[in-house]
């Protein structure tokens, strides 16, 4: 098994306004939803991620929010 390298880490807390921007990044992005439901897309797939769940976004694929944070 190859070692895992963390490039970025952080915590984002929504104030209930806005939407995840549309972008393409060159690393994996792991999102944990603490409350509410996060609606996102990656490439041609749509996700509705409920509280207590994770979403792993892949490098090189376009992703973004489908609805406002809530």
N, C-alpha and C positions, 0 to 999 in steps of 0.2 A: 504494500500500500504506500502510495506517495504521500509525503507530508503536506499538510494544508497550510497555506499562507494567507493570512488576513491582510488585506490591503487597506480597507477602510472599516470603521466601526462607528456606531453612533446610536443615538436614541432620538426618535422623532415623535413628538406628541402633538396631535392635531387639536386646534382650538375649535374644530367644527366648521371651518371655512376653508375653501380652496379645493384643489384637486391635484393628485399626483401628476407631475409634468410628463410629457411625452419625450422619450429619449432612447438612445442606444448607448450602453456602457460596455466596457471591456472586461468586466469582472462579474462574478455572481453577486446577487443581492438577495439576502435572506430577510424576509419581512415577517414579524410576529404581530398578530392583531390582538391587542389586549381587550378592546371593547368595540362594540358595533360590528359592522361588516364593511370590508374593504373591497370595492369593485374595481378590478384592473383587467388589462389585457396584456398578453405577450404574444407577439407575432399574430397568428390568426385565432388564438384561444382566449376566451373570456373566463374570468374567475370572480367568484363571490366568496371571499374568505371570511368566515365567521370568527367571532372572538374565541381565543384559545387555540387558533390554528396558525400554521405557517404557510408562506408562499416562497418558493425558490425561483428567482428569475435568472435566466441564463445570459452569459455574455454574447454580445453581437446581435441580439434580437431586440427589435423595437418594442417598448412597453410604455404603459401610461395608465392614468386613471380613467374609469368609465363614468364615474359620478363624483359629486362633491363629497368630501369627508363628512361623516356624520356619526 
